[in-house]
Amino acid sequence: MKPAAFDYVRAATPEEALEVLDQEGGDARILAGGQSLLPMLNMRLARPHVLVDIMAVAEWRELRDHAAGLRIGAAVRQAALERLDDLPRSQPLLAAALPWVGHAQTRSRGTVCGSVAHADPSAELPLVLVALGGEVHLRSRRRARRVPAEAFFTGMMATSRADEEIVEAVSLPARRPGAGYAFREVARRHGDFAIIACAAVVDGSGARLAVGGVADRPVARNLPAPDAKELTEALDDFAWDLDARDDLHATARYRRELVRRLGRKVIEEAARCHA
């Protein structure tokens, strides 16, 4: 199929892009990597009046790795992040998850913020953002605000972003001294959407487990330490609270079992890294 007709704006500055969003609101869509948007246009699941291409905005191509953490601009491609020097040391969870994001071909075009804005509940990058307690930077012509990742994702491909706002950047906190990190995913084939993905952070106070692919958005919970006898019951409660449902890819029962079993493995792996 071919997309419905639309106007095209190639923004050279943030102000130009934000002006179009302010005028068009929900009738405008941001074009960055296009790995999710272009198929939706071709199938006419999305029918915007205006596409705003932001890849020429130099300010949004910036990738800043500093003592407080990592800030990723709206036009930073996933492949550019993958090539960042010392990423496994500074952001081990992100480094572990990135190879699972689609394929090398899609990562060469897709952007980090585009995946976050798309908010697919099976996507790896939103899951990592929630697991680490990251933030989403939103900007419109009139204001800028920062939203915790857990509050940004509100449902199935739904977020707290207003029509006139753009996801200008996302930020991840720096690696915590003494913490261990791990990521695992189950899919039919590598690069397919995750049936379930788990990301864990473990330190001396316990474990934090984030799960994607089960609920309508990534969900994180603080759990007991890997060697605590309460962990089994806590994982069971977490699996039931996620309200898994049957679909074409897996049954609800299978997904709940994966939360229990894969969740424990990921927590134990993170604990070994912590040790």
C-alpha positions as CSV (number, residue, x, y, z in Angstrom):
1,M,0.0,0.0,0.0
2,K,1.0,3.6,-0.3
3,P,0.6,6.3,2.4
4,A,-2.1,8.9,2.3
5,A,-1.0,12.3,1.0
6,F,0.9,14.5,3.6
7,D,3.0,17.7,3.7
8,Y,6.7,17.3,4.5
9,V,8.8,19.7,6.6
10,R,12.6,19.1,7.0
11,A,13.3,21.1,10.2
12,A,16.7,22.7,10.5
13,T,16.3,24.0,14.1
14,P,14.3,22.9,17.2
15,E,12.2,26.0,16.9
16,E,11.1,25.2,13.4
17,A,10.0,21.7,14.4
18,L,8.2,22.9,17.5
19,E,6.4,25.7,15.5
20,V,4.9,23.1,13.2
21,L,3.8,20.9,16.2
22,D,2.3,23.9,17.9
23,Q,0.3,24.7,14.8
24,E,-0.7,21.2,13.7
25,G,-1.0,19.4,17.0
26,G,-2.2,15.8,16.6
27,D,-2.2,16.2,12.8
28,A,1.6,16.3,12.7
29,R,4.0,13.4,13.3
30,I,7.7,13.4,13.9
31,L,9.9,11.5,11.4
32,A,13.3,10.4,12.8
33,G,14.4,6.9,12.0
34,G,11.0,5.9,10.6
35,Q,11.4,2.2,11.4
36,S,7.9,2.2,13.1
37,L,6.3,5.2,11.5
38,L,6.8,4.3,7.8
39,P,5.1,0.9,7.9
40,M,2.2,2.6,9.7
41,L,2.0,5.2,7.0
42,N,2.1,2.5,4.3
43,M,-0.7,0.6,5.9
44,R,-2.6,3.9,6.6
45,L,-2.7,3.2,10.3
46,A,-1.2,6.7,10.6
47,R,-2.6,9.5,8.4
48,P,-0.9,12.7,9.5
49,H,-1.3,16.0,7.6
50,V,2.3,16.9,8.1
51,L,5.5,14.9,8.7
52,V,8.3,16.8,10.5
53,D,11.7,15.4,9.7
54,I,14.1,16.2,12.6
55,M,17.2,14.4,11.5
56,A,18.9,17.7,10.3
57,V,18.6,19.3,13.7
58,A,22.2,19.3,15.0
59,E,21.2,19.9,18.6
60,W,19.1,16.8,18.7
61,R,21.9,14.6,17.4
62,E,23.9,15.1,20.6
63,L,24.8,12.2,22.8
64,R,26.2,13.3,26.1
65,D,27.9,10.8,28.5
66,H,28.9,12.6,31.7
67,A,29.3,11.9,35.4
68,A,25.5,12.1,36.2
69,G,24.5,9.8,33.4
70,L,23.7,9.6,29.7
71,R,21.5,12.0,27.7
72,I,20.4,10.8,24.3
73,G,19.0,13.4,21.9
74,A,15.9,12.8,19.7
75,A,17.9,12.2,16.5
76,V,20.5,9.8,17.9
77,R,20.4,6.5,16.1
78,Q,20.5,3.3,18.0
79,A,23.6,2.2,16.1
80,A,25.4,5.4,17.2
81,L,24.6,4.6,20.8
82,E,25.8,1.0,20.2
83,R,29.2,2.4,19.1
84,L,29.6,4.7,22.1
85,D,33.0,4.2,23.7
86,D,32.9,2.4,27.0
87,L,29.1,1.8,26.9
88,P,29.3,-1.6,28.6
89,R,31.1,0.0,31.6
90,S,29.1,3.2,31.9
91,Q,25.6,1.7,31.0
92,P,25.9,-2.1,31.2
93,L,22.1,-2.7,31.1
94,L,21.7,-0.6,28.0
95,A,24.7,-2.3,26.4
96,A,23.2,-5.7,27.1
97,A,19.8,-4.8,25.7
98,L,20.8,-3.0,22.5
99,P,21.7,-6.1,20.5
100,W,18.2,-7.4,21.0
101,V,16.6,-4.3,19.5
102,G,15.5,-5.4,16.0
103,H,18.4,-6.1,13.7
104,A,21.6,-4.3,12.7
105,Q,19.8,-2.9,9.7
106,T,17.0,-1.3,11.7
107,R,19.3,-0.1,14.4
108,S,21.3,1.8,11.7
109,R,18.2,3.9,11.1
110,G,16.1,3.7,14.1
111,T,16.4,6.3,16.9
112,V,16.4,5.7,20.7
113,C,13.8,8.4,21.4
114,G,11.6,7.1,18.5
115,S,11.4,3.8,20.2
116,V,10.5,5.4,23.5
117,A,7.9,7.7,21.8
118,H,6.3,4.7,20.0
119,A,5.9,2.9,23.4
120,D,5.5,-0.6,22.2
121,P,5.1,-2.7,25.4
122,S,7.5,-5.4,23.9
123,A,10.3,-2.9,23.1
124,E,13.6,-3.2,24.8
125,L,14.6,0.5,25.1
126,P,11.5,1.6,27.1
127,L,12.0,-1.4,29.4
128,V,15.6,-0.3,30.1
129,L,14.5,3.2,30.7
130,V,11.9,2.1,33.3
131,A,14.3,-0.4,34.9
132,L,16.9,2.3,35.5
133,G,14.5,5.0,36.6
134,G,15.3,7.2,33.6
135,E,13.6,10.3,32.5
136,V,11.9,11.5,29.3
137,H,12.6,15.1,28.3
138,L,9.5,16.7,26.6
139,R,9.5,20.1,24.9
140,S,7.0,22.3,23.1
141,R,7.1,25.8,21.9
142,R,5.9,27.1,25.2
143,R,7.6,24.8,27.8
144,A,10.0,22.0,28.6
145,R,9.4,19.3,31.2
146,R,11.0,16.1,32.4
147,V,8.8,13.0,33.2
148,P,9.9,9.9,35.0
149,A,9.8,6.9,32.7
150,E,7.3,5.0,34.8
151,A,4.9,7.9,34.5
152,F,5.5,8.5,30.8
153,F,4.2,5.2,29.6
154,T,0.5,5.1,30.2
155,G,-0.8,2.1,28.2
156,M,-0.5,0.2,24.9
157,M,1.5,2.5,22.7
158,A,0.2,5.4,24.8
159,T,2.2,8.0,26.7
160,S,1.8,11.3,28.6
161,R,3.2,13.3,25.7
162,A,0.9,16.1,24.5
163,D,0.3,16.5,20.8
164,E,2.4,19.7,20.6
165,E,5.4,18.1,22.4
166,I,8.3,16.2,21.1
167,V,10.5,13.7,23.0
168,E,13.5,15.9,22.9
169,A,15.8,13.5,24.7
170,V,15.9,10.7,27.3
171,S,18.3,10.4,30.2
172,L,19.7,7.4,32.1
173,P,21.4,7.7,35.5
174,A,25.0,6.7,35.7
175,R,26.0,3.2,36.8
176,R,25.7,2.9,40.5
177,P,28.8,1.7,42.3
178,G,28.3,-1.8,43.6
179,A,25.2,-2.5,41.5
180,G,24.8,-5.4,39.1
181,Y,22.8,-5.4,35.9
182,A,21.4,-8.1,33.6
183,F,19.0,-8.4,30.7
184,R,17.3,-11.4,29.1
185,E,14.6,-11.9,26.5
186,V,12.5,-14.7,25.0
187,A,11.3,-14.3,21.4
188,R,10.5,-16.7,18.5
189,R,13.5,-15.5,16.6
190,H,16.3,-13.0,17.5
191,G,15.0,-9.6,16.4
192,D,11.3,-10.5,16.8
193,F,9.1,-8.7,19.3
194,A,9.7,-10.1,22.8
195,I,7.3,-12.6,24.2
196,I,8.8,-11.4,27.5
197,A,11.9,-9.3,28.3
198,C,13.4,-8.9,31.8
199,A,15.9,-6.3,33.0
200,A,17.3,-6.4,36.6
201,V,19.3,-4.2,38.8
202,V,20.7,-5.7,42.1
203,D,22.6,-4.0,44.9
204,G,23.0,-4.4,48.6
205,S,19.4,-3.3,49.3
206,G,17.7,-5.8,47.0
207,A,16.6,-6.3,43.4
208,R,14.6,-4.2,40.9
209,L,13.0,-6.2,38.1
210,A,11.4,-4.7,35.1
211,V,9.3,-6.8,32.7
212,G,8.2,-6.0,29.1
213,G,5.9,-7.9,26.7
214,V,3.4,-9.0,29.3
215,A,1.4,-5.9,30.4
216,D,0.4,-3.0,28.2
217,R,3.6,-1.1,29.2
218,P,6.9,-1.9,30.9
219,V,6.5,-2.4,34.6
220,A,9.1,-2.5,37.3
221,R,9.0,-3.7,40.9
222,N,11.4,-3.7,43.8
223,L,11.9,-7.3,45.0
224,P,13.9,-9.1,47.7
225,A,17.5,-10.1,47.2
226,P,18.2,-13.2,45.1
227,D,19.1,-15.3,48.2
228,A,16.0,-14.2,50.2
229,K,13.4,-16.9,50.7
230,E,10.6,-14.4,50.0
231,L,11.8,-13.9,46.4
232,T,9.7,-16.9,45.0
233,E,6.5,-15.5,46.5
234,A,7.3,-12.0,45.4
235,L,7.9,-13.1,41.8
236,D,4.7,-15.1,41.8
237,D,2.8,-12.0,43.0
238,F,4.4,-9.9,40.3
239,A,3.5,-12.4,37.6
240,W,-0.1,-12.4,38.6
241,D,-0.3,-8.6,39.0
242,L,0.9,-8.1,35.4
243,D,-2.4,-9.5,34.2
244,A,-1.0,-11.5,31.3
245,R,-3.4,-12.6,28.5
246,D,-3.4,-15.2,25.8
247,D,-2.5,-14.0,22.3
248,L,-1.1,-15.5,19.0
249,H,2.4,-15.6,20.4
250,A,2.0,-17.2,23.9
251,T,-0.6,-18.1,26.5
252,A,-1.0,-16.1,29.7
253,R,0.1,-19.1,31.7
254,Y,3.4,-19.4,29.7
255,R,4.1,-15.7,30.2
256,R,3.5,-15.9,33.9
257,E,5.9,-18.9,34.1
258,L,8.5,-16.9,32.2
259,V,8.2,-14.0,34.6
260,R,8.9,-16.4,37.5
261,R,11.7,-18.4,35.9
262,L,13.4,-15.8,33.6
263,G,12.9,-13.1,36.2
264,R,14.8,-15.2,38.8
265,K,17.6,-16.0,36.3
266,V,18.0,-12.3,35.4
267,I,18.1,-11.3,39.1
268,E,20.7,-14.0,39.9
269,E,22.8,-12.9,36.9
270,A,22.7,-9.3,38.0
271,A,23.7,-10.4,41.5
272,R,26.7,-12.2,40.2
273,C,27.8,-9.0,38.4
274,H,27.2,-7.2,41.7
275,A,29.4,-9.7,43.5
